[in-house]
Amino acid sequence: MPTFSTRIVFIKLTVIAFAGVLAMFCFVNFSAKYDKVSASASGPTPSHTGAPNENNCTACHAGSPVNSGTGSVTISGLPVNYLPNQQIPVTVTTSQSDAVIYGFQLTAIDSQGKRVGTFTLPMQSPQQLQTVSGIVNGDQRTYVEHTNSGTIPTQFGSKTWTFTWNTPAQRVGKVNFYAAGNAANSDSGPAGDFIYTSAKGTLSGTAVSNFDGDDKSDVAVFRPSNGTWYGLKSTDGSFQSFPFGASGDKPVAGDYDGDGKNDYAVWRPSNGVWYVTNSSNGIFSAVHFGSSGDVPVVGDCDGDGKSDYAVYRPSNSTWYQLKSTQGFSAIQFGSSTDKTAQGDYDADGVTDVAVYRPSEGNWYIQKSRDGFTSIQFGNSSDKPVPADFDGDGKTDVAVYRPSNGVWYKQNSRDGFSAVQFGISTDKPVPADFDGDGKADVGVYRPSVGIWYVLKSLDSSVYAVAFGNSEDIPVPSGFIAE
């Protein structure tokens, strides 16, 4: 490996910073579908991250197609699930072994293309990061990008930048981060530079039955006869099995350790004990909470990102919760014939107490932030299937009607919709199987052991044979029987 003196390296980098950086991003005016803005050597023109309705840096750096080089741009530090009012360190790295200087631009938007949260930049001297704004389809987006002083490599072959994403005050569904990176040769021209793009998302708890920690729900079942969990990982389609439980147990998969993955867990009605194996460290726990006749209601009752032990007792219409940070609470809410319908209806990160009353087709919801509300939606034979179907971070009121196989949804953002999907003997399994931040309409057909899913991402139908007639599909564990 050749060696260089400190003085030679310093001179070279100084020349690069003040002259060669002109090659980083173009000196032209853009209009088209973007606001007209001028590019600068101190950072790229806004709206060039490769996000929806945006271009990327190949608009100026012609010669090589995007992502055609040997390098990359990566986004790291994002959790699987975010909570309101968090400060999350995010790192962007642009790399290529033979590049001389590096740059990037990143933005965070929701499913509607609107900016989400704010960015806080570290205090540096000289300052290596800055924020700029751009308008895309009438919506203002905020971008983090390098400055003139932020192009010098961290080490030979790459440059890393770290800043803080401040999450919004309430959940907005899935948040997508888009980044473009430039690995430049510093020849004072746009040719010979390589542009890379990358995208990564963080969810608001949409992916139930998520055992591998990605942004999709897994096809998974619990088999009571042998107390075994079976699943197909959405990351690579691989098969997994885990013996944990016994006949008569109720599956209560949830994220009890807050690592973004569902833990294997069962509640045993005969003794009222919760048995949980944490995915983060494999530690087993057994907690007595509840009694025979109770209904387990999995959820995050205190908004700390962890599932809590909770039951609904129909005999006295009381919700008992053992919160991981706030301890025990008891709430009288509902009646003996109600079906539980817990969910985060006001997007504050806390699971709300809620019931569906079949006798009158009414939903009664005690929102943790917005207070009490009720809505008439459904009939006596319907099954409540609350989930976030429109991706705004709020649980939606919805029912599945076995008599006609129709899903009726009253989405908090998109309003009313109905879709025929299923037959009378199917078990509804609403979950985010395609990773777009929206719960998909889906059913499990016990008679043939087949899952049918209507993907919200592209309206395609996904079908897979997985399970048998006795199996309990994991997503249905969140739905009242």
Backbone torsions as a table, in degrees:
resi	resn	phi	psi	omega
1	MET	NA	130.6	178.9
2	PRO	-68.3	152.3	178.3
3	THR	-114.3	155.3	-178.4
4	PHE	-133.3	146.4	174.9
5	SER	-76.3	155.8	179.9
6	THR	-60.3	-37.9	-177.5
7	ARG	-66.2	-41.7	179.8
8	ILE	-64.5	-44.3	179.1
9	VAL	-61.5	-42.5	-178.9
10	PHE	-62.8	-44.6	179.4
11	ILE	-62.1	-44.2	-178.4
12	LYS	-61.4	-45.5	-178.2
13	LEU	-68.2	-33.3	177.7
14	THR	-65.1	-44.2	177.7
15	VAL	-61.7	-42.3	179.2
16	ILE	-60.2	-45.2	-173.6
17	ALA	-65.4	-35.3	-172.9
18	PHE	-104.4	-14.2	179.4
19	ALA	-123.0	-54.3	-175.4
20	GLY	-64.7	-22.6	-177.3
21	VAL	-63.5	-15.0	175.9
22	LEU	-57.9	-23.0	179.5
23	ALA	-78.2	-11.3	-172.1
24	MET	-66.2	-51.3	-176.7
25	PHE	-142.4	153.6	-166.1
26	CYS	-71.9	155.6	177.3
27	PHE	-110.1	65.8	-178.6
28	VAL	-136.7	166.6	175.1
29	ASN	-99.4	135.5	179.1
30	PHE	-108.7	142.0	170.4
31	SER	-127.9	-102.1	-178.8
32	ALA	48.6	-130.0	-175.6
33	LYS	-89.9	6.9	176.5
34	TYR	-108.6	156.1	172.1
35	ASP	-62.4	148.6	-177.4
36	LYS	-76.7	113.8	-179.3
37	VAL	-138.5	158.9	-179.5
38	SER	-102.0	136.6	176.6
39	ALA	-75.0	164.4	-178.3
40	SER	-144.4	149.9	177.0
41	ALA	-64.7	-19.0	-178.3
42	SER	-84.3	0.9	179.0
43	GLY	166.5	157.6	-176.7
44	PRO	-72.9	158.7	172.8
45	THR	-60.6	140.0	177.6
46	PRO	-56.9	157.5	173.3
47	SER	70.9	43.5	176.7
48	HIS	-132.4	42.4	-178.8
49	THR	-97.7	-7.3	-173.6
50	GLY	84.1	7.5	176.2
51	ALA	-68.5	166.3	178.5
52	PRO	-51.0	131.6	-179.6
53	ASN	67.8	18.6	174.9
54	GLU	-120.9	154.8	171.5
55	ASN	-86.4	-174.3	169.6
56	ASN	-129.7	-177.0	-170.0
57	CYS	-69.0	-8.1	175.2
58	THR	-69.4	-10.3	174.8
59	ALA	-59.6	-29.3	178.7
60	CYS	-110.6	-38.3	-175.8
61	HIS	-94.2	80.3	-176.5
62	ALA	-80.1	165.9	174.8
63	GLY	117.2	-33.4	179.5
64	SER	-132.6	130.1	177.8
65	PRO	-60.8	154.3	179.3
66	VAL	-59.6	138.6	178.3
67	ASN	61.2	30.3	-179.1
68	SER	-100.2	-6.6	-178.8
69	GLY	-88.8	-165.4	-177.8
70	THR	-97.6	1.8	-177.2
71	GLY	-103.7	-156.0	-177.9
72	SER	-169.0	167.7	165.1
73	VAL	-126.9	132.3	-176.4
74	THR	-125.7	150.8	175.7
75	ILE	-118.4	125.2	-179.1
76	SER	-135.2	161.1	177.5
77	GLY	103.7	-11.3	-178.0
78	LEU	-77.7	133.9	176.3
79	PRO	-77.4	161.8	175.6
80	VAL	-61.1	-42.6	178.6
81	ASN	-125.4	136.7	175.9
82	TYR	-104.5	159.4	175.8
83	LEU	-118.1	156.8	177.0
84	PRO	-60.4	145.4	173.5
85	ASN	59.9	36.0	173.4
86	GLN	-94.7	157.3	170.2
87	GLN	-115.0	112.3	-172.5
88	ILE	-116.6	118.1	175.5
89	PRO	-67.4	130.8	179.5
90	VAL	-122.1	137.0	-179.8
91	THR	-121.4	133.4	174.7
92	VAL	-116.5	133.6	178.9
93	THR	-129.3	124.4	171.9
94	THR	-105.9	129.2	-176.2
95	SER	-137.6	147.3	169.2
96	GLN	-172.3	128.9	-168.5
97	SER	-62.3	-32.1	-175.0
98	ASP	-105.4	9.6	178.2
99	ALA	-78.7	162.2	-177.3
100	VAL	-108.8	-44.7	176.1
101	ILE	-131.6	163.4	-170.7
102	TYR	-139.0	151.7	175.3
103	GLY	-148.2	171.2	179.2
104	PHE	-161.0	165.8	169.6
105	GLN	-148.3	139.0	-176.9
106	LEU	-138.8	146.5	173.1
107	THR	-140.1	160.4	178.7
108	ALA	-127.3	123.9	-177.0
109	ILE	-137.8	160.0	176.3
110	ASP	-91.8	-170.9	-176.0
111	SER	-69.0	-14.6	177.6
112	GLN	-96.1	1.7	-180.0
113	GLY	84.3	12.5	-179.0
114	LYS	-95.3	147.4	-179.4
115	ARG	-62.9	150.1	-178.3
116	VAL	-132.1	126.0	176.7
117	GLY	73.3	-172.1	178.5
118	THR	-132.6	169.1	179.4
119	PHE	-118.3	139.2	172.2
120	THR	-115.9	127.8	-176.8
121	LEU	-99.9	145.7	178.3
122	PRO	-69.4	149.7	174.9
123	MET	-78.6	120.5	-177.6
124	GLN	-136.2	156.4	175.7
125	SER	-138.4	109.6	-0.5
126	PRO	-75.6	158.9	-178.4
127	GLN	-68.7	128.6	-176.8
128	GLN	-103.9	-8.8	-177.3
129	LEU	-131.0	155.3	176.4
130	GLN	-151.6	162.1	173.2
131	THR	-115.0	143.3	176.6
132	VAL	-135.5	165.8	-179.0
133	SER	-122.3	151.0	175.8
134	GLY	-147.9	157.2	-179.9
135	ILE	-108.0	125.9	177.7
136	VAL	-128.4	119.5	-178.8
137	ASN	52.0	38.0	177.1
138	GLY	84.7	-5.3	179.6
139	ASP	-107.2	134.6	177.5
140	GLN	-80.4	130.5	175.6
141	ARG	-116.9	147.4	177.4
142	THR	-105.0	140.1	-177.0
143	TYR	-126.3	139.6	168.3
144	VAL	-101.7	136.3	-179.4
145	GLU	-153.3	170.7	179.8
146	HIS	-72.9	161.5	168.7
147	THR	-106.2	-178.1	176.2
148	ASN	-55.7	-40.7	-177.5
149	SER	-81.5	-6.3	-175.7
150	GLY	-99.3	19.6	-177.9
151	THR	-102.0	-13.4	-177.3
152	ILE	-71.7	133.1	-175.3
153	PRO	-60.8	143.6	173.7
154	THR	-65.7	-40.9	174.0
155	GLN	-148.3	165.9	-179.6
156	PHE	-60.9	123.8	177.3
157	GLY	104.3	-8.0	-179.1
158	SER	-164.7	163.4	174.3
159	LYS	-138.9	135.3	-178.2
160	THR	-121.6	137.3	175.8
161	TRP	-126.5	139.4	178.1
162	THR	-129.3	136.9	-179.6
163	PHE	-149.7	179.3	-176.5
164	THR	-114.6	130.9	171.2
165	TRP	-97.7	122.0	176.5
166	ASN	-93.7	112.8	-175.0
167	THR	-68.2	158.5	-179.1
168	PRO	-68.4	167.7	-177.7
169	ALA	-70.7	-19.2	173.8
170	GLN	-143.4	159.0	-178.7
171	ARG	-64.1	145.0	177.8
172	VAL	-127.1	22.3	-175.6
173	GLY	83.3	-157.0	-178.3
174	LYS	-68.8	136.6	174.9
175	VAL	-111.7	126.3	-179.2
176	ASN	-105.0	131.6	176.0
177	PHE	-105.2	130.7	179.1
178	TYR	-122.4	135.1	179.9
179	ALA	-135.9	143.6	169.9
180	ALA	-119.9	138.2	178.9
181	GLY	-125.2	147.7	179.3
182	ASN	-121.5	121.5	172.3
183	ALA	-105.1	103.9	-168.3
184	ALA	-105.8	154.4	180.0
185	ASN	-95.7	-6.1	175.6
186	SER	59.6	48.7	177.0
187	ASP	-105.3	16.9	179.1
188	SER	66.4	21.6	175.9
189	GLY	-146.2	164.5	-175.9
190	PRO	-78.9	-11.9	-177.9
191	ALA	-80.3	151.2	175.6
192	GLY	83.6	1.0	176.3
193	ASP	-94.0	149.2	-179.0
194	PHE	-115.7	130.4	-179.0
195	ILE	-108.0	135.8	179.1
196	TYR	-127.4	148.3	175.9
197	THR	-127.3	155.5	179.2
198	SER	-154.3	156.0	177.7
199	ALA	-142.4	145.6	177.9
200	LYS	-151.0	147.6	-176.5
201	GLY	-122.9	159.5	171.6
202	THR	-133.2	140.2	-170.9
203	LEU	-103.3	169.2	174.1
204	SER	-111.0	41.7	177.3
205	GLY	84.0	19.2	-175.7
206	THR	-70.8	-36.1	-171.1
207	ALA	-85.3	79.7	171.4
208	VAL	-70.8	158.3	-175.9
209	SER	61.5	40.0	-177.4
210	ASN	-108.2	93.3	-174.2
211	PHE	-93.9	-10.3	-177.7
212	ASP	-112.1	3.6	170.7
213	GLY	74.1	21.7	173.5
214	ASP	-96.0	-156.7	-177.8
215	ASP	-104.3	23.2	-178.7
216	LYS	-131.5	148.7	172.9
217	SER	-77.6	145.1	180.0
218	ASP	-95.7	148.2	168.2
219	VAL	-73.5	118.4	-174.8
220	ALA	-155.0	148.4	179.9
221	VAL	-136.8	157.8	170.5
222	PHE	-114.1	128.5	-177.4
223	ARG	-106.1	104.2	-175.8
224	PRO	-59.9	-34.2	-173.6
225	SER	-62.2	-30.5	178.0
226	ASN	-124.4	7.5	177.1
227	GLY	59.2	39.9	-176.6
228	THR	-121.7	142.1	174.7
229	TRP	-98.5	135.0	176.6
230	TYR	-125.5	140.0	-178.6
231	GLY	-152.5	161.9	171.8
232	LEU	-116.2	116.4	-179.5
233	LYS	-67.4	130.4	179.3
234	SER	-72.5	-19.4	180.0
235	THR	-67.3	-42.3	-176.2
236	ASP	-139.8	4.2	178.7
237	GLY	76.1	7.6	-176.9
238	SER	-74.8	152.8	-178.7
239	PHE	-86.3	142.8	175.4
240	GLN	-140.5	147.5	175.3
241	SER	-139.0	149.2	-177.3
242	PHE	-149.9	110.9	178.7
243	PRO	-74.4	114.6	-178.2
244	PHE	-162.9	101.9	-179.7
245	GLY	132.6	-176.3	-179.0
246	ALA	-150.4	167.1	178.5
247	SER	-58.6	134.1	-178.2
248	GLY	96.7	-16.2	177.6
249	ASP	-70.0	152.8	174.4
250	LYS	-107.6	126.3	178.7
251	PRO	-68.8	129.9	-179.9
252	VAL	-133.4	52.5	180.0
253	ALA	-56.9	137.7	178.7
254	GLY	-167.5	172.4	-179.5
255	ASP	-96.9	81.1	-174.0
256	TYR	-78.2	-17.7	179.5
257	ASP	-109.6	1.5	172.6
258	GLY	70.8	27.3	-178.5
259	ASP	-99.2	5.6	178.5
260	GLY	89.0	0.8	177.3
261	LYS	-118.4	145.9	173.3
262	ASN	-70.2	138.4	175.1
263	ASP	-97.0	148.2	173.5
264	TYR	-70.8	127.0	-176.4
265	ALA	-154.4	143.5	176.1
266	VAL	-135.3	152.2	172.3
267	TRP	-114.9	130.2	-174.7
268	ARG	-104.5	104.6	-177.1
269	PRO	-57.9	-31.7	-175.8
270	SER	-63.7	-29.7	180.0
271	ASN	-128.6	0.4	178.0
272	GLY	67.2	28.4	-177.6
273	VAL	-105.8	137.0	172.9
274	TRP	-94.7	126.7	176.0
275	TYR	-113.3	125.2	-173.7
276	VAL	-135.3	137.5	169.9
277	THR	-116.0	114.4	-177.3
278	ASN	-70.8	134.1	-179.6
279	SER	-73.2	-24.7	-175.3
280	SER	-72.9	-34.0	-175.1
281	ASN	-139.5	0.8	178.8
282	GLY	73.9	7.3	-178.6
283	ILE	-72.8	133.3	179.5
284	PHE	-94.9	141.3	176.0
285	SER	-139.1	152.5	176.8
286	ALA	-134.3	122.1	-175.9
287	VAL	-127.8	123.9	177.1
288	HIS	-81.9	115.1	179.0
289	PHE	-156.4	103.4	-179.0
290	GLY	120.0	174.6	179.5
291	SER	-147.1	170.6	-179.6
292	SER	-56.8	134.0	-177.5
293	GLY	100.4	-15.4	177.8
294	ASP	-75.4	161.4	175.2
295	VAL	-115.6	118.2	177.7
296	PRO	-68.6	137.7	-178.6
297	VAL	-130.2	93.2	-176.5
298	VAL	-70.3	135.6	176.4
299	GLY	178.2	171.1	176.7
300	ASP	-99.3	94.8	-170.4
301	CYS	-79.1	-14.9	-178.9
302	ASP	-124.0	5.6	172.8
303	GLY	71.0	29.4	-179.8
304	ASP	-101.7	6.3	179.4
305	GLY	87.7	5.2	179.4
306	LYS	-120.4	141.7	174.4
307	SER	-70.1	144.1	-178.4
308	ASP	-114.1	159.2	174.0
309	TYR	-78.3	124.9	-178.1
310	ALA	-154.6	144.4	177.4
311	VAL	-138.7	155.1	172.0
312	TYR	-112.2	128.9	-178.0
313	ARG	-106.6	102.0	-177.8
314	PRO	-59.6	-30.5	-176.0
315	SER	-61.2	-30.4	177.5
316	ASN	-127.8	12.6	177.1
317	SER	52.9	45.2	-176.7
318	THR	-123.3	138.4	174.3
319	TRP	-97.7	124.5	176.6
320	TYR	-111.0	129.6	-176.1
321	GLN	-129.9	135.0	172.5
322	LEU	-113.9	94.5	-172.5
323	LYS	-81.1	141.5	-174.8
324	SER	-68.1	-24.0	178.5
325	THR	-117.6	-21.7	-173.7
326	GLN	-113.8	-1.1	175.5
327	GLY	78.5	-155.8	-171.2
328	PHE	-80.3	144.3	171.4
329	SER	-149.8	155.4	177.0
330	ALA	-135.0	131.2	-177.3
331	ILE	-130.5	121.8	176.1
332	GLN	-84.6	117.5	-175.8
333	PHE	-163.3	114.1	177.8
334	GLY	117.7	-169.7	176.6
335	SER	-137.6	171.8	-171.6
336	SER	-64.7	-24.5	-177.3
337	THR	-98.8	2.6	-178.6
338	ASP	-72.8	155.1	172.7
339	LYS	-105.5	134.7	179.9
340	THR	-66.5	144.3	-177.7
341	ALA	-147.1	45.3	-176.8
342	GLN	-62.5	150.7	178.2
343	GLY	176.6	171.3	179.1
344	ASP	-95.6	86.9	-173.0
345	TYR	-81.5	-14.1	179.2
346	ASP	-118.6	11.6	170.9
347	ALA	60.7	32.1	178.6
348	ASP	-100.0	4.9	178.8
349	GLY	90.4	-1.5	-179.5
350	VAL	-111.2	131.4	177.2
351	THR	-70.1	126.0	-177.3
352	ASP	-90.7	147.8	172.8
353	VAL	-73.2	129.4	-177.9
354	ALA	-156.9	148.3	177.6
355	VAL	-137.3	155.4	171.6
356	TYR	-114.6	127.7	-177.6
357	ARG	-104.1	98.8	-175.3
358	PRO	-58.6	-34.6	-175.6
359	SER	-60.8	-25.6	-180.0
360	GLU	-127.3	0.9	179.5
361	GLY	64.5	33.1	-177.9
362	ASN	-110.9	145.3	171.4
363	TRP	-105.4	132.7	175.3
364	TYR	-120.1	123.3	-172.8
365	ILE	-130.2	128.9	173.7
366	GLN	-106.5	94.2	-177.7
367	LYS	-73.7	137.1	-176.0
368	SER	-68.1	-25.4	179.5
369	ARG	-109.0	-42.4	-171.1
370	ASP	-97.7	-0.9	175.4
371	GLY	84.2	-166.4	-172.7
372	PHE	-76.8	143.3	172.8
373	THR	-151.4	157.7	175.7
374	SER	-140.5	152.3	179.6
375	ILE	-148.2	136.6	176.5
376	GLN	-88.7	116.6	-175.9
377	PHE	-162.4	101.6	177.7
378	GLY	125.0	178.9	176.4
379	ASN	-134.6	-176.3	-170.0
380	SER	-66.0	-24.2	-177.6
381	SER	-96.0	-2.5	-176.2
382	ASP	-75.4	153.9	172.7
383	LYS	-106.3	126.2	177.2
384	PRO	-69.6	131.6	180.0
385	VAL	-131.8	60.9	-178.0
386	PRO	-65.7	136.3	178.0
387	ALA	-169.2	167.7	178.3
388	ASP	-89.6	89.4	-175.4
389	PHE	-83.7	-19.3	-178.4
390	ASP	-109.7	4.3	170.5
391	GLY	72.8	25.7	179.6
392	ASP	-100.0	6.8	178.8
393	GLY	88.9	-2.6	179.6
394	LYS	-109.5	138.5	174.1
395	THR	-68.6	135.1	-178.6
396	ASP	-101.6	147.4	173.3
397	VAL	-73.4	128.3	-178.3
398	ALA	-158.8	150.8	176.8
399	VAL	-134.6	152.1	171.8
400	TYR	-111.9	126.9	-176.5
401	ARG	-104.2	101.0	-177.2
402	PRO	-58.1	-31.5	-175.6
403	SER	-62.2	-29.3	179.3
404	ASN	-129.2	3.6	178.6
405	GLY	64.1	30.2	-177.9
406	VAL	-106.8	138.3	172.3
407	TRP	-97.1	125.4	175.5
408	TYR	-112.1	126.3	-175.5
409	LYS	-128.0	136.6	171.6
410	GLN	-114.3	85.9	-174.3
411	ASN	-72.6	141.3	-176.7
412	SER	-67.1	-26.1	178.9
413	ARG	-108.5	-42.5	-171.6
414	ASP	-95.7	-3.7	176.8
415	GLY	80.0	-159.3	-173.0
416	PHE	-77.4	143.2	172.4
417	SER	-154.3	157.8	178.0
418	ALA	-142.5	138.5	178.6
419	VAL	-143.3	134.2	178.0
420	GLN	-85.7	116.4	-177.3
421	PHE	-158.9	95.7	178.7
422	GLY	131.0	173.1	176.2
423	ILE	-127.8	176.0	-169.2
424	SER	-62.8	-28.1	-176.7
425	THR	-94.7	0.3	-179.5
426	ASP	-72.5	154.4	172.1
427	LYS	-104.7	123.3	-179.9
428	PRO	-68.3	137.7	-179.9
429	VAL	-135.3	64.8	178.9
430	PRO	-66.4	126.7	-180.0
431	ALA	-166.3	163.6	-177.2
432	ASP	-91.5	84.8	-176.5
433	PHE	-81.2	-19.5	-177.0
434	ASP	-105.9	0.4	172.5
435	GLY	74.5	21.7	-179.9
436	ASP	-94.7	5.3	179.6
437	GLY	86.8	3.5	178.5
438	LYS	-118.5	139.9	175.1
439	ALA	-69.9	134.3	178.7
440	ASP	-92.7	147.1	170.6
441	VAL	-69.5	130.4	-178.7
442	GLY	-158.6	153.8	178.0
443	VAL	-137.7	152.6	171.9
444	TYR	-113.1	127.6	-176.9
445	ARG	-102.9	98.3	-175.1
446	PRO	-59.1	-32.8	-175.9
447	SER	-61.7	-28.3	-179.2
448	VAL	-123.8	-3.0	-179.9
449	GLY	65.0	39.3	-177.7
450	ILE	-119.5	138.3	173.1
451	TRP	-95.8	133.9	173.5
452	TYR	-122.0	125.9	-176.9
453	VAL	-130.1	131.5	174.0
454	LEU	-99.5	103.4	-173.2
455	LYS	-72.8	129.7	179.3
456	SER	-73.0	-22.1	-177.2
457	LEU	-64.6	-43.7	-176.4
458	ASP	-139.0	9.6	178.6
459	SER	64.6	16.4	176.4
460	SER	-81.9	158.6	179.1
461	VAL	-103.9	127.5	178.1
462	TYR	-109.6	129.6	178.9
463	ALA	-131.4	133.5	178.6
464	VAL	-146.1	135.4	176.5
465	ALA	-83.4	115.9	-179.3
466	PHE	-160.3	103.5	179.1
467	GLY	125.0	178.8	175.9
468	ASN	-135.8	-175.4	-169.9
469	SER	-66.1	-24.8	-178.5
470	GLU	-90.3	-13.0	-172.6
471	ASP	-67.0	149.9	174.7
472	ILE	-108.1	112.5	178.3
473	PRO	-65.7	135.5	-173.1
474	VAL	-58.0	-45.3	-179.5
475	PRO	-59.4	-27.2	-179.8
476	SER	-73.2	-12.9	176.9
477	GLY	-66.3	-16.4	178.7
478	PHE	-92.1	0.7	-175.1
479	ILE	-112.9	136.2	179.5
480	ALA	-63.9	140.6	-179.3
481	GLU	-76.8	NA	NA
